[in-house]
Amino acid sequence: DVDAAATAAEPAVRALAPFDITLLGMGADGHVASLIPGAARLEAAMTSARICLGLDQPIGDPPRPRITLTRHALVQSRATLV
């Protein structure tokens, strides 16, 4: 269950913030950090105060459920590289 996994990961990831650097790859469909246009929980990932969020809809390339860092988490990085 991706929601349970994201909730379990939240304290450990939050303890690492602010991040010195975040290195993001890009999916074949152009997404980064599993922030995929059209995803059912994209708005939540962009507006939530959480650090980790489960995306249980199989999306992206390859299409699968995912855990992502939220926008809130990503902007806490001193440097972000794609």
One Martini backbone bead per residue (centre of mass of N, CA, C, O) as a GRO file, in nm:
protein
   82
    1ASP     BB    1   0.091   0.040   0.028
    2VAL     BB    2   0.164   0.364  -0.050
    3ASP     BB    3   0.052   0.525   0.188
    4ALA     BB    4   0.195   0.365   0.412
    5ALA     BB    5   0.483   0.408   0.303
    6ALA     BB    6   0.482   0.718   0.311
    7THR     BB    7   0.422   0.742   0.615
    8ALA     BB    8   0.675   0.580   0.708
    9ALA     BB    9   0.891   0.775   0.558
   10GLU     BB   10   0.848   1.066   0.660
   11PRO     BB   11   1.034   1.099   0.916
   12ALA     BB   12   1.308   1.036   0.776
   13VAL     BB   13   1.292   1.252   0.554
   14ARG     BB   14   1.237   1.501   0.732
   15ALA     BB   15   1.515   1.476   0.889
   16LEU     BB   16   1.684   1.571   0.620
   17ALA     BB   17   1.575   1.839   0.637
   18PRO     BB   18   1.740   2.018   0.456
   19PHE     BB   19   1.859   1.979   0.147
   20ASP     BB   20   2.141   2.003  -0.035
   21ILE     BB   21   2.051   1.784  -0.262
   22THR     BB   22   1.866   1.727  -0.571
   23LEU     BB   23   1.822   1.439  -0.777
   24LEU     BB   24   1.660   1.433  -1.092
   25GLY     BB   25   1.482   1.253  -1.293
   26MET     BB   26   1.347   1.152  -1.617
   27GLY     BB   27   1.091   1.051  -1.772
   28ALA     BB   28   0.979   0.956  -2.080
   29ASP     BB   29   0.723   1.169  -2.026
   30GLY     BB   30   0.872   1.418  -1.839
   31HIS     BB   31   0.887   1.341  -1.554
   32VAL     BB   32   0.923   1.440  -1.206
   33ALA     BB   33   0.894   1.296  -0.901
   34SER     BB   34   0.606   1.181  -0.980
   35LEU     BB   35   0.501   1.451  -1.131
   36ILE     BB   36   0.218   1.380  -1.311
   37PRO     BB   37   0.035   1.462  -1.552
   38GLY     BB   38  -0.296   1.359  -1.450
   39ALA     BB   39  -0.275   1.290  -1.175
   40ALA     BB   40  -0.485   1.243  -0.912
   41ARG     BB   41  -0.249   1.369  -0.687
   42LEU     BB   42  -0.107   1.631  -0.786
   43GLU     BB   43  -0.225   1.857  -0.612
   44ALA     BB   44  -0.135   1.738  -0.344
   45ALA     BB   45   0.175   1.737  -0.418
   46MET     BB   46   0.172   2.065  -0.451
   47THR     BB   47   0.015   2.143  -0.147
   48SER     BB   48   0.138   1.978   0.060
   49ALA     BB   49   0.307   1.940   0.382
   50ARG     BB   50   0.421   1.701   0.297
   51ILE     BB   51   0.688   1.489   0.185
   52CYS     BB   52   0.519   1.228   0.135
   53LEU     BB   53   0.347   1.051  -0.143
   54GLY     BB   54   0.096   0.853  -0.251
   55LEU     BB   55   0.054   0.682  -0.579
   56ASP     BB   56  -0.189   0.443  -0.673
   57GLN     BB   57  -0.185   0.512  -0.959
   58PRO     BB   58  -0.102   0.384  -1.262
   59ILE     BB   59   0.174   0.574  -1.370
   60GLY     BB   60   0.356   0.649  -1.624
   61ASP     BB   61   0.708   0.559  -1.726
   62PRO     BB   62   0.619   0.328  -1.589
   63PRO     BB   63   0.320   0.193  -1.489
   64ARG     BB   64   0.295   0.282  -1.139
   65PRO     BB   65   0.306   0.286  -0.830
   66ARG     BB   66   0.391   0.563  -0.599
   67ILE     BB   67   0.649   0.758  -0.448
   68THR     BB   68   0.670   1.102  -0.346
   69LEU     BB   69   0.785   1.399  -0.353
   70THR     BB   70   0.700   1.699  -0.271
   71ARG     BB   71   0.710   2.025  -0.317
   72HIS     BB   72   0.782   2.089  -0.025
   73ALA     BB   73   1.040   1.916  -0.036
   74LEU     BB   74   1.189   2.030  -0.289
   75VAL     BB   75   1.218   2.337  -0.180
   76GLN     BB   76   1.433   2.235   0.053
   77SER     BB   77   1.652   2.263  -0.153
   78ARG     BB   78   1.956   2.410  -0.229
   79ALA     BB   79   1.968   2.195  -0.473
   80THR     BB   80   1.859   2.133  -0.818
   81LEU     BB   81   1.877   1.845  -1.031
   82VAL     BB   82   1.805   1.716  -1.381
   0.00000   0.00000   0.00000
